[in-house]
Amino acid sequence: MTAIHFRMADLMQRLDWALVRSYLAVMDAGSVSAAARATQGHQPTISRHLSELEAQLGVALFERTGRGVRATAAGLEVLPAARRMQAAAEALARSVTRGREATRGTVRIAASQVVATWLLPPLVAEFQRIEPEIAIEIVASNAVQNLLRREADIALRMLRPDQGSLIARKLADIGIGAYAHADYLGAVGTPRTPAELTNHRLIGYDRDDAILRGFARAGIALTPAHFAVRTDDQVANGQLIVAGAGIGFAAHYWAALWPGLQRVLPELPIPPLPCWLAVHRELRGNGVVKRVYDFLAEAIPARLQALAFAPEPARPRVAAKVKARVLKPVASKRRAGEHP
């Protein structure tokens, strides 16, 4: 009996819980039909589960009697291990339920610098008014955070995640355009065709060649030398446009936040960036993560739409000496026949 005990104990670790649950139901109810009624299951299913369990264990667990079933010696020997499995399953179910119903905790969100700086803050503020017991951590980085290694709980990405264990939802297409401050355009003029961009101060990236590749696809040959100011920091890039350093490229929702910015050459064929909200499949069932995920899934498209249809901002007035300091080099080079 000791050998049988160890053999069955080892097998119990690898058994399907559904089979063991049917065995326990029969043990508690005294018959297959009573077990089916108690569990709101089907008698043929429970009978099949018992047969499969007995086949896997290699022993008979019950003897059929006129009034139902009676546990064999082997059936009684399996009972303690089955009860432990039952307790573990119930503890797991309670843990999952607590996770789904949780109302406090911390959620880590990964997003690009621009999204983390200009799009998320008002949304996070609104969320915390609704859910004050949920703390938010924001990872502001242009590197794609790995949700599989749990570097973040939720990620906002400008490309579709391809990992099968992630759940991703496309929220919007973020439009991109060419923008400049009204004071810059007032001093040097507004380009009327894409080719005239080479006569202007352009603001672009340093090591990232995304803008160059985009113009190449449109048939416009630009080199890094055409860009008077270059930086791979997206926040600095945007602030240079706002300061009147030249013409740069930015998301429409971002440009709507800055009075004085004007869009130029709207006909430029700049493809939009898809905005995806991603979460690990296992975390989607977590109550705290789900609250944040569902909120962002609704709030981000609404925020983008509101900014996309913002009225044209009023043109601010800038001190003449500031205007001259920013724009004088451009005017002097144009008089000398040079391209900035």
N, C-alpha and C positions, 0 to 999 in steps of 0.2 A: 504493500500500500504506500510505503514511503516513496518508492520509485515512481509510482503513478502520480503521487502528490506533486513531486518536483516536475514531472513531465507536463502535467496539466497547468501548473503554475507558470511554467515557461510559455506554454501555448496561450494562456490567458492574456499575456502581454501583447500578443499580436492579433487578437481576435477583433472582428468587427463589433463595435459597440451595439449595433442594432440587433445582432444575434443574442448577445448577452442580455440585452434589455427584454427581449421576448422570453428568454429563460427565466428571468427574475419575475416577470409578470405571471408566468405559469406557476412558479413556486409560491407566489403570494396569493394567487386566486384559487389554486387547487385543480384547475382544469383549463384546457385550451379555450373552450368557449367562454368561460368566465373571464379569462385573461383578455380575450378580444373585447368583451363588453367593458371591462375596466379601463382599457387603454384606448377605446374607441377605434380599434383596429379591425383587421379582418382575420377570421379564424384560419383560412388557408395560408395566409402570410405567416402567422405565428407558427403553425405546424411546419411550414417549410424552414423557418428560422431554426426550429429545434432540430430538425433533421440535419441541416448544414452544420450546426454547432456540434452535434454528436459525431458527425463524420470527421470534423476537424480535430476533435479531442480523441477520437477513437474509442469512445465508451458510450454506453447508454446512460442517459441522465434521468429518464423516467420510465416507470412501468405503467402500462395502461390498465386501468381498473374499470369496473362497471360504472362507478360514479365520477370518474375523472382520471387523474394520474397520481402516481406516488413516486417520490424521488428515490432513486437507487442510492447505494452507498457512494458511488462516484458523483452522483448528482448533489449529494449533501456535502461532499468534500470540496466541490467547486464553489459552493455558496459563499464562503468568506472572501475569496478573491473577486467574485462577481460583485459583492457588496462594496468592495473597495473601488472597483471600477465605477459603480453607480455614484459613490460619494465624489469621486474625482470629476465625473461628468457633470454632476449637479453644481460642484464648485466652479467649474469652467463656465457653465451657463450663467451663474450668478455674477461672475467676473465680467462676462460679455455684456450682461444687462446693465451692470453699473457703468461700464464704459460708454454704452449707448446713451445712458441717461445722465451722464456726468454734466455738470454745469460749471465746473471750474477746472483750470489747468492752464497749460502753456502751449501755444501753437507757433511754430517757426515757419516764416514765409520767406522764400527766396525770390528775388526780382532784380531786374537790371537797375543800374544807377538812376536812370531817368524815371522809371516807373516807381522805384522806391522813394525818390525825392519829390516827385510832382503829382503822381497819380494816387498812390496809396495813403499818404497822411490824412487827408480828410475822410477817407473811407474807414481807416482804422479808428479815428476819433469818433465817427458815428457808431461803429460797431461796439466800442467800449462803453458808449452810453447805453447801448442795448444789453450788452453782456459784460458788466463790470468785473466779473470774477474770472474772466478769461484773459490771460496775459498774452501779448503778441511780441514775438521776436522777429525782426526783419533783417535778412541777409542781403545787403545791397551790393551786388556784384554782377559784372557782365559775364562771368564764368558760369557755365551751366552746372548748377548744384545737383549732386547725385542723390535722387530720392531713394534709390535702392540701398544706398549706404546710410540712409536716414540723416543726411546732412541738412535736410529741411523736411518739414511735414507736407507743405504745400509749395508749389512753384508756379510762378507766372513766367511763361516762356514765349519767345517770338518764333518758335519752330515747334513742330508737332513731335511730342515724345514718341519714341519707337519701341520702348520697353514694354513687353507684354504684361508685366505685373503692375503697370501704372494705369490709372483711370484718368483720361484727359478729356477736357471739354473745350471746344473752340468758343471763345467769348465774342470776338469781333475781329475785323480787319482794321488795323490802325493805319490811316492814311499818312503819307509823308509828302512834304512840299519844300520848296525853296523859299526862304524868308530873309528879310533884312529889316533893320530899323528905319522908320520914316526919315530920320535925320540923315542917315547915310544916303538913302535914295534921293532926298532933296538936294544933296550936294553934288552927287555924281551922276544922277539920272537913274532911270529904271530900265533894265535890259528888255528889249522888245522881242528878241529871238534867243534861243539857246546859245547860238554862236557868240552872242555879245557877252556872255558870261566871262569870257577870257579877258575882257576889258575891265573887269571888276576885281575887287579884293574878294577872294573866296575863302571860306572857313571850312576846313575838312579834318580828316583823320591823319594821324602820323604814320603808324605802321599798318593800320587797317586799311585795306584797299577797296572796301565795299563801294565807296562813292565812285572811285575810278572805274571799277568794273561796271557799275550801273550806267555811267555815261558812255562807256565803250559799247554797251549793248544798244544804246540809243544812237550810235553813230557819231558821238562827240568825243574826240580824242583829247583827254586831259592828262596831265602829269602832275606829280607832287609840286613841281615848280609853279603851277598855276594857283596854288593855294598859299595865300599870304600868311595865314595862321593855321597851324596844325596841332591837334591834340587828340589823343585817344580817350581822354576823359570826357564822357558824354555830358556831364553837368557843366564842366568848363566850356565845352563846345557851345552849349546853349547860351551860357552867359556872355560869351563873346558876341553872339548874334544880337542879344539884347543890348549890349554896350555900344553897338554900331560899328563893330570891327569889320563888317563886310556881309556878304551873302552866305548863308549856311543852310543846312538841310535838317529839318526837324519834323516831329510828329505834329499833326494839326491840333491835337488836344493840348499839347504843350504850348504851342504858339498862341492859342486862345487865352492863355493865362497872362500874357504880357502886353499891356497897352503900348501902342507904338509900333508893334511888329506888323509888317505887311507882306503878303504872299506875292511872289513874283513868278512869272512864267508858269501859270497853272497847267499849261499844256505839256509840261515835262512828263514823260512816261515813267514816273517813279512808282514801282509796284508797292502795294501796301504790305505791312507786316502782320501776319496772323498772330493773334493773342490767344494762347492756350493756358488753361488752368489745369494743373496736374497734381495728383495725389497718389500715394501708394495704395494699392488695392486693399491691403490689410488695415490701413489707417482710415479708410473711408467709413468703416463701421464705428469708429470711435466718435462718441457723442460730441466731444469738444472740437475735434478736427472737422467733423461734419458741419457743425454750426458755422465755423469760419468759412469753410469751402462753399456752402450754400449761400452765405451772405455775399461773398466776393463774386460768385457766379451771377448774381442779380445786380449788385451794385456797380461793378466795373462797366458792363455794357451801358447802363443808365448814365454813368458819369461821362463816358466817352461820347455818348450821343448828345448830352447836354452841352459839352464843350464844342462839339463839332458844329452845333448850330448857334454858337454864341454870336451876338451882334458884333459888327466891326468896332474895335475899340477906338476911342477918341485919340487923336494925335497929341502927344504931350509936347511941351515946349522945353527945349534944352538950351542951357546957357551958351552964348555965342562962342566964348573962349574954349569951352569943351568941344563944341562942334568943330571949331577950326583945328584944334589939336588932333582930333581923330581923323579928319578928312583931308587936311592939307597935303600929306604925303601922296594921297591918291591923285589929287588935282595936279600937283607938280609933275608927277610921273607921266600923266596923260599929256601935259603940255610938251614934255620932252619926247613924246612918241614911244614911251616904254609901257609894257604891260606889268602891273603890279604882281 
